[in-house]
C-alpha cells in the first residue's frame, strides 16, 4: 500500500507540480465544505484518488505539443490572412527550416495580397529576427506582420481566425495541433525531413506517421531527394497532394569571404548533441581519429563547433580546445560560413540538411554522410563529398576534403559550377502559384 506521500509523489511525476498543488488545494476546499466526511464514511481517504489517473489526460500528456490550437472565428476581413504555425522564430531558431518557412509564408502572403501572421507555440516571438530574415532576402510585405503566442499548455486563451484563412504548418506536431482546430483543406504542411526518423518505434513515431500519411492536406516538401524517399517509404499519396522544391542560397548572403592575410584555415563541425540524427558523437570519433593520425594538423587548422548545447570539450588528449559557437544570429551564421574552408556536417536521414548546402554555397568544401537514396550531392556542388557513415570511409573523405579545401583554384572552379539555386522567388514560384490558385 502506498502512503499519502508516495501517492502524491506518483501524481506529481505524472501530472507535474503545478497540477499536484491544484489538486491538493481543490481537495482541501472540499474537506472544508464537508465532502471529505462522506468519502471517509465510504471508507476512502482523500488521497486515495491520487493513485488513479485519467486515461484520457495521460494519453494527451504523451504528446502535449499536439494540443489543438484554441481558435474563435471572426467575420471575414479584407485583406485575408496566412498564418504560419511554428515553435519559435527567436535567435538560434531561424536557421534552415524555420527561415525557409518564413520565406514561403511571406511570399505566399505577398502573392495572395494578404496579411501574414506567425503563431508560435513554445515562446513569444521577437520581431527582430523576423525583420532580419525578410530584410536579408529583400522581401517586403504590404501589411504589418502579426505575431501571436499560443502555448500548447494554455487551456484558457484563444486567438482569432478568419473564414478561408490558410495555415502553414512546420512540423507534424504543429500540423496535428492545427488540424484539431481547422478543416484539413485549410492546412499546408511544409515538410523538411522524414520526421518519423526523430523517434524510436513507439507512440510518437505512430502519431507522426499518421500525420504524414494523410491525403486530405497539402504537403510542400523540401528537396527532390526527400520527396523521392517519402514516396518509396510508403507515402504514395504525396504524388497527388505533395509538391517538392529545391532551396535557394542567394549570393548576397552566401558567398566566400576573402581570407585575412596570415589567417589560419577553419574547419566547421556541425555540433548538435541533442539532435541524434546529426551524429554528434560519431563526428567526435572522426575528428579525434583524424587528429591522432595527422590528417588534421592543428598547427594550421582551427576547429569550430557550431550548433547548440555543445559540451565543453577538448581534442587531442586534452591538448586542444576548439571554439564553440552557439545560437548565432542569422547574419553571424552567414558570415561564419563565408569564412569557412571545410565543413564536417553529418545528417543520418535522407535530407542533405542545410549546413552542407550553406557552406557549399559560400565556397567551402563539405564532408557529409550517405543515407538511403542520398548517395551523391555533387549535383548541388562538386565541393560536397559524401561517404558512408563508418570511420575509415569518413576519414578518407575528410582527407580528400582537406586537400580540396587547400586547392584554391579547384575549389573556386567547383564553386562556380555549383547547381545550387540562388533566388528564393524562383525556387518557390511553382509552389506559391499553386497554393495561391488552389486556396
C-alpha positions as CSV (number, residue, x, y, z in Angstrom):
1,X,0.0,0.0,0.0
2,X,1.3,3.5,-0.9
3,X,1.2,6.0,1.9
4,X,-0.1,9.6,1.3
5,X,3.4,11.0,0.5
6,X,4.1,8.2,-2.1
7,X,0.8,8.7,-3.7
8,X,1.4,12.5,-4.0
9,X,4.8,11.9,-5.4
10,X,3.5,9.5,-8.0
11,X,0.8,12.0,-9.0
12,X,3.5,14.7,-9.3
13,X,5.6,12.6,-11.6
14,X,2.7,12.0,-13.9
15,X,1.0,15.4,-13.9
16,X,3.6,17.9,-12.7
17,X,4.0,20.0,-9.6
18,X,1.5,22.7,-10.7
19,X,-1.3,20.2,-11.2
20,X,-0.4,18.5,-7.9
21,X,-0.7,21.8,-6.0
22,X,-4.0,22.5,-7.7
23,X,-5.3,19.1,-6.8
24,X,-4.3,19.5,-3.1
25,X,-6.0,22.9,-2.9
26,X,-9.1,21.6,-4.5
27,X,-9.4,18.7,-2.1
28,X,-8.6,20.9,0.9
29,X,-11.6,23.1,-0.2
30,X,-13.8,20.0,-0.5
31,X,-12.8,18.9,3.0
32,X,-13.8,22.3,4.4
33,X,-17.2,22.0,2.6
34,X,-17.9,18.7,4.1
35,X,-17.0,16.5,1.2
36,X,-14.3,14.5,2.9
37,X,-16.5,13.1,5.7
38,X,-18.6,11.5,3.0
39,X,-15.5,9.9,1.5
40,X,-14.3,8.9,4.9
41,X,-17.7,7.3,5.6
42,X,-17.3,5.3,2.5
43,X,-14.0,4.1,3.8
44,X,-11.8,6.1,1.4
45,X,-9.1,8.6,2.1
46,X,-9.0,11.9,0.2
47,X,-5.6,10.9,-1.1
48,X,-6.8,7.5,-2.3
49,X,-7.8,9.1,-5.6
50,X,-4.2,10.2,-6.2
51,X,-3.5,6.6,-7.2
52,X,-5.9,6.9,-10.1
53,X,-5.0,8.5,-13.4
54,X,-7.4,9.8,-16.1
55,X,-6.6,7.6,-19.2
56,X,-7.7,10.5,-21.5
57,X,-5.4,13.0,-19.8
58,X,-2.5,10.6,-19.6
59,X,-2.7,9.9,-23.3
60,X,-2.9,13.6,-24.2
61,X,0.1,14.3,-22.0
62,X,2.3,11.9,-24.0
63,X,2.2,14.5,-26.9
64,X,1.5,17.9,-25.3
65,X,2.6,19.8,-28.4
66,X,-0.3,18.3,-30.3
67,X,-2.8,20.1,-28.1
68,X,-5.3,21.8,-30.5
69,X,-5.0,25.4,-31.3
70,X,-7.6,27.4,-29.4
71,X,-9.3,29.5,-32.1
72,X,-12.5,31.5,-32.4
73,X,-13.9,32.6,-35.8
74,X,-14.5,36.3,-36.6
75,X,-16.2,37.7,-39.6
76,X,-14.3,37.8,-42.9
77,X,-11.8,40.6,-43.2
78,X,-10.1,42.3,-46.1
79,X,-7.3,41.6,-46.8
80,X,-7.3,37.9,-45.8
81,X,-4.5,36.2,-43.9
82,X,-1.9,33.5,-43.9
83,X,-1.0,32.0,-40.5
84,X,2.3,30.2,-40.1
85,X,2.4,27.9,-37.1
86,X,5.8,27.0,-35.6
87,X,7.6,26.5,-32.3
88,X,9.8,29.6,-32.2
89,X,11.3,32.2,-34.5
90,X,13.7,33.6,-32.0
91,X,17.5,33.8,-32.0
92,X,19.0,30.3,-32.6
93,X,15.8,29.1,-34.3
94,X,16.0,30.9,-37.6
95,X,18.4,28.7,-39.5
96,X,17.4,26.5,-42.3
97,X,14.0,25.1,-41.9
98,X,12.3,27.9,-39.9
99,X,13.9,30.5,-42.2
100,X,12.5,28.6,-45.2
101,X,9.1,28.6,-43.6
102,X,9.1,32.3,-43.1
103,X,10.2,33.0,-46.7
104,X,7.5,30.7,-48.1
105,X,4.8,32.2,-45.8
106,X,5.8,35.7,-46.8
107,X,5.9,35.1,-50.5
108,X,2.6,33.3,-50.3
109,X,1.0,36.2,-48.4
110,X,2.5,38.6,-51.0
111,X,1.2,36.6,-53.9
112,X,-2.3,36.5,-52.4
113,X,-2.3,40.1,-51.3
114,X,-2.9,39.0,-47.7
115,X,-1.6,39.6,-44.3
116,X,0.9,37.3,-42.6
117,X,0.6,36.1,-39.0
118,X,3.1,34.0,-37.2
119,X,1.8,31.8,-34.4
120,X,4.5,30.5,-32.0
121,X,3.9,27.7,-29.5
122,X,7.0,27.4,-27.3
123,X,8.0,31.1,-26.8
124,X,6.8,34.5,-27.7
125,X,8.2,35.8,-31.0
126,X,10.7,38.6,-31.2
127,X,10.2,40.7,-34.3
128,X,13.9,41.5,-34.6
129,X,14.9,38.2,-36.1
130,X,11.9,38.1,-38.4
131,X,12.8,41.5,-39.8
132,X,16.4,40.4,-40.4
133,X,15.3,37.3,-42.4
134,X,12.9,39.2,-44.6
135,X,15.2,42.2,-45.0
136,X,18.2,39.9,-45.9
137,X,16.2,38.4,-48.7
138,X,14.6,41.6,-49.9
139,X,11.0,40.5,-49.1
140,X,8.7,43.4,-48.3
141,X,5.0,43.0,-47.3
142,X,2.3,45.5,-47.8
143,X,0.8,44.9,-44.3
144,X,2.4,44.6,-40.9
145,X,3.1,41.1,-39.7
146,X,1.0,39.9,-36.8
147,X,2.6,37.8,-34.0
148,X,0.6,35.6,-31.8
149,X,1.7,33.3,-29.0
150,X,-0.4,30.1,-28.5
151,X,1.4,27.9,-25.9
152,X,0.1,24.3,-26.1
153,X,-0.4,24.2,-22.3
154,X,-2.7,27.2,-22.3
155,X,-6.3,26.0,-21.9
156,X,-7.9,29.4,-21.4
157,X,-6.9,31.9,-24.1
158,X,-8.0,31.8,-27.7
159,X,-6.8,33.5,-30.9
160,X,-8.9,34.6,-33.8
161,X,-9.2,33.1,-37.3
162,X,-10.9,34.2,-40.5
163,X,-13.1,32.1,-42.7
164,X,-10.9,30.9,-45.5
165,X,-7.6,31.6,-43.7
166,X,-4.7,29.4,-44.8
167,X,-2.5,27.8,-42.1
168,X,1.1,26.9,-43.0
169,X,2.4,24.3,-40.5
170,X,6.1,23.4,-40.0
171,X,6.2,20.0,-38.2
172,X,4.0,17.0,-37.6
173,X,3.0,18.3,-34.2
174,X,2.1,21.8,-35.3
175,X,0.1,20.1,-38.1
176,X,-1.7,17.9,-35.6
177,X,-2.4,20.9,-33.4
178,X,-3.8,22.9,-36.3
179,X,-5.9,20.0,-37.6
180,X,-7.5,19.9,-34.1
181,X,-9.0,23.4,-34.8
182,X,-9.4,23.9,-38.6
183,X,-10.6,21.9,-41.6
184,X,-7.9,19.9,-43.5
185,X,-8.4,21.9,-46.7
186,X,-7.0,25.0,-44.8
187,X,-3.7,23.3,-43.9
188,X,-0.5,23.3,-45.9
189,X,2.3,21.2,-44.2
190,X,5.9,22.3,-45.0
191,X,7.8,19.0,-44.6
192,X,11.5,19.3,-44.4
193,X,12.6,15.9,-43.1
194,X,11.3,12.4,-42.7
195,X,10.1,13.3,-39.2
196,X,9.3,9.7,-38.4
197,X,13.1,9.2,-38.0
198,X,13.1,11.5,-35.0
199,X,11.7,8.7,-32.9
200,X,12.1,5.1,-31.9
201,X,9.1,2.9,-33.0
202,X,6.6,3.9,-30.3
203,X,3.7,6.2,-29.7
204,X,5.5,9.4,-31.0
205,X,6.5,7.6,-34.2
206,X,3.0,6.4,-34.7
207,X,1.5,9.8,-34.1
208,X,3.9,11.3,-36.6
209,X,3.4,8.5,-39.2
210,X,-0.4,9.1,-39.1
211,X,0.0,12.8,-39.9
212,X,2.5,12.1,-42.7
213,X,0.1,9.5,-44.2
214,X,-2.8,12.0,-44.6
215,X,-4.2,12.6,-48.0
216,X,-6.6,15.4,-47.1
217,X,-4.0,18.1,-46.5
218,X,-1.4,19.7,-48.9
219,X,2.3,19.0,-48.5
220,X,5.2,21.1,-49.6
221,X,8.5,19.1,-49.5
222,X,12.0,20.4,-49.2
223,X,14.2,18.8,-51.9
224,X,13.5,16.2,-54.5
225,X,15.7,13.7,-52.5
226,X,13.3,13.8,-49.6
227,X,10.2,13.6,-51.8
228,X,11.5,10.5,-53.6
229,X,12.5,8.9,-50.3
230,X,9.0,9.6,-48.8
231,X,7.3,8.1,-51.9
232,X,9.5,5.0,-51.7
233,X,8.8,4.6,-47.9
234,X,5.1,4.1,-48.4
235,X,3.7,7.7,-48.6
236,X,2.4,7.3,-52.1
237,X,-0.4,9.8,-51.6
238,X,2.2,12.6,-51.8
239,X,2.2,12.1,-55.6
240,X,-1.2,13.6,-55.6
241,X,-1.2,16.0,-52.6
242,X,2.5,16.9,-52.4
243,X,4.9,19.1,-54.3
244,X,8.7,19.5,-53.9
245,X,11.1,22.4,-54.3
246,X,14.8,22.9,-54.0
247,X,16.0,25.6,-51.6
248,X,17.8,28.7,-52.7
249,X,21.0,30.3,-51.4
250,X,21.2,33.9,-52.7
251,X,24.8,35.1,-53.4
252,X,24.1,38.3,-51.5
253,X,24.0,36.2,-48.3
254,X,26.1,33.1,-49.1
255,X,29.4,33.9,-50.7
256,X,33.1,33.4,-49.9
257,X,34.8,36.0,-47.8
258,X,38.4,37.0,-48.7
259,X,40.7,35.5,-46.0
260,X,42.7,37.8,-43.9
261,X,46.5,37.7,-44.6
262,X,48.1,35.0,-42.5
263,X,44.8,33.7,-41.2
264,X,44.5,30.0,-40.2
265,X,42.2,27.7,-42.0
266,X,38.9,26.9,-40.4
267,X,37.1,23.5,-40.1
268,X,33.4,23.8,-39.2
269,X,31.8,20.9,-37.3
270,X,28.0,21.0,-37.1
271,X,27.5,20.0,-33.4
272,X,24.1,19.3,-32.0
273,X,24.4,16.6,-29.4
274,X,20.6,16.6,-28.6
275,X,19.6,16.0,-32.2
276,X,20.6,12.4,-32.7
277,X,20.3,12.5,-36.4
278,X,23.3,14.8,-36.5
279,X,25.6,12.0,-35.3
280,X,27.4,14.3,-32.8
281,X,29.4,11.5,-31.1
282,X,30.4,9.8,-34.3
283,X,31.6,13.1,-35.6
284,X,33.8,13.4,-32.5
285,X,35.3,10.0,-33.2
286,X,36.1,11.0,-36.8
287,X,37.8,14.3,-35.7
288,X,39.8,12.6,-32.9
289,X,41.0,9.9,-35.3
290,X,41.9,12.4,-37.9
291,X,43.9,14.4,-35.4
292,X,45.6,11.3,-34.0
293,X,46.6,10.1,-37.5
294,X,47.9,13.5,-38.5
295,X,45.2,14.0,-41.1
296,X,44.2,17.3,-39.4
297,X,47.1,19.5,-38.5
298,X,46.1,21.6,-35.6
299,X,49.1,23.9,-36.2
300,X,47.4,25.2,-39.4
301,X,43.7,24.4,-38.8
302,X,41.2,25.8,-36.3
303,X,38.3,23.6,-35.2
304,X,35.0,25.5,-34.7
305,X,32.0,23.6,-33.3
306,X,28.8,25.3,-34.3
307,X,25.4,24.4,-33.0
308,X,23.5,24.1,-29.7
309,X,24.0,22.6,-26.3
310,X,27.7,21.8,-27.0
311,X,29.6,20.4,-24.0
312,X,32.9,22.0,-23.1
313,X,35.3,19.5,-24.6
314,X,38.9,19.2,-25.8
315,X,40.5,17.2,-28.5
316,X,44.0,15.6,-28.8
317,X,44.1,14.1,-25.3
318,X,43.1,17.4,-23.8
319,X,45.7,19.5,-25.5
320,X,43.4,21.3,-27.9
321,X,40.3,23.4,-27.1
322,X,38.0,24.2,-30.0
323,X,36.0,27.3,-30.4
324,X,32.3,26.8,-29.5
325,X,29.7,28.9,-31.2
326,X,26.0,28.5,-30.2
327,X,22.7,30.2,-31.2
328,X,24.3,32.5,-33.7
329,X,22.1,35.2,-35.3
330,X,21.2,34.8,-38.9
331,X,23.8,37.3,-40.1
332,X,26.5,36.0,-37.9
333,X,25.9,32.5,-39.1
334,X,26.0,33.6,-42.8
335,X,29.3,35.5,-42.1
336,X,30.9,32.4,-40.5
337,X,30.1,30.0,-43.3
338,X,31.7,32.5,-45.7
339,X,34.9,32.4,-43.7
340,X,35.0,28.6,-43.5
341,X,37.3,26.4,-45.6
342,X,36.0,22.9,-44.7
343,X,32.8,21.6,-43.1
344,X,32.1,18.3,-41.4
345,X,28.3,18.1,-41.3
346,X,26.6,14.8,-40.6
347,X,22.9,14.0,-41.1
348,X,21.6,10.5,-40.6
349,X,18.5,11.0,-42.7
350,X,17.7,11.3,-46.5
351,X,17.7,15.1,-46.5
352,X,21.0,16.8,-47.2
353,X,20.3,19.3,-44.4
354,X,21.1,23.0,-44.7
355,X,24.6,23.4,-43.3
356,X,26.3,21.4,-46.1
357,X,24.4,23.4,-48.7
358,X,25.0,26.7,-46.9
359,X,28.7,26.0,-46.7
360,X,29.0,24.9,-50.4
361,X,27.0,28.0,-51.5
362,X,29.6,30.1,-49.6
363,X,32.6,28.5,-51.2
364,X,33.6,25.9,-48.6
365,X,34.3,22.2,-49.1
366,X,32.0,19.9,-47.2
367,X,32.2,16.3,-46.0
368,X,28.9,14.6,-45.2
369,X,27.5,11.1,-44.9
370,X,25.4,9.0,-47.2
371,X,22.0,7.7,-46.2
372,X,19.4,5.7,-48.3
373,X,18.9,7.5,-51.6
374,X,21.3,10.3,-50.5
375,X,24.4,8.9,-52.1
376,X,25.8,11.8,-54.2
377,X,25.3,15.6,-53.6
378,X,27.7,16.8,-56.3
379,X,24.7,18.0,-58.3
380,X,24.3,20.7,-55.7
381,X,28.1,21.4,-55.7
382,X,31.2,19.4,-56.6
383,X,32.6,20.7,-53.3
384,X,30.3,18.4,-51.4
385,X,31.9,15.0,-50.7
386,X,29.8,12.0,-49.4
387,X,30.9,8.9,-47.7
388,X,29.3,6.0,-45.8
389,X,29.0,6.7,-42.1
390,X,31.8,4.4,-41.0
391,X,35.2,5.6,-39.6
392,X,37.5,4.6,-42.5
393,X,35.3,5.9,-45.4
394,X,34.7,9.2,-43.5
395,X,38.4,9.6,-42.8
396,X,39.2,9.0,-46.5
397,X,36.6,11.7,-47.4
398,X,38.0,14.1,-44.8
399,X,41.5,13.6,-46.3
400,X,40.1,14.4,-49.7
401,X,38.2,17.3,-48.4
402,X,41.2,18.8,-46.7
403,X,43.3,18.6,-49.9
404,X,40.5,20.2,-51.9
405,X,39.9,22.9,-49.4
406,X,43.6,23.9,-49.8
407,X,43.5,23.7,-53.6
408,X,42.2,27.3,-54.2
409,X,41.9,27.1,-58.0
410,X,39.9,23.8,-58.0
411,X,37.8,24.8,-55.1
412,X,36.8,28.0,-56.8
413,X,36.1,26.2,-60.1
414,X,33.8,23.8,-58.2
415,X,32.0,26.7,-56.6
416,X,31.4,28.3,-60.0
417,X,30.0,25.0,-61.2
418,X,27.5,24.8,-58.4
419,X,24.0,23.7,-59.2
420,X,22.5,25.4,-56.1
421,X,19.6,27.8,-56.7
422,X,20.3,31.4,-55.9
423,X,16.8,33.0,-56.0
424,X,14.0,32.1,-53.5
425,X,11.3,33.7,-55.6
426,X,12.3,31.4,-58.5
427,X,12.7,28.4,-56.3
428,X,9.3,28.7,-54.7
429,X,7.4,30.2,-57.7
430,X,5.7,26.9,-58.7
431,X,4.6,26.2,-55.1
432,X,3.4,29.7,-54.5
433,X,1.5,29.8,-57.7
434,X,-0.2,26.5,-57.0
435,X,-1.2,27.4,-53.4
436,X,-2.4,30.8,-54.5
437,X,-4.5,29.3,-57.2
438,X,-6.0,26.4,-55.1
439,X,-6.6,28.4,-51.9
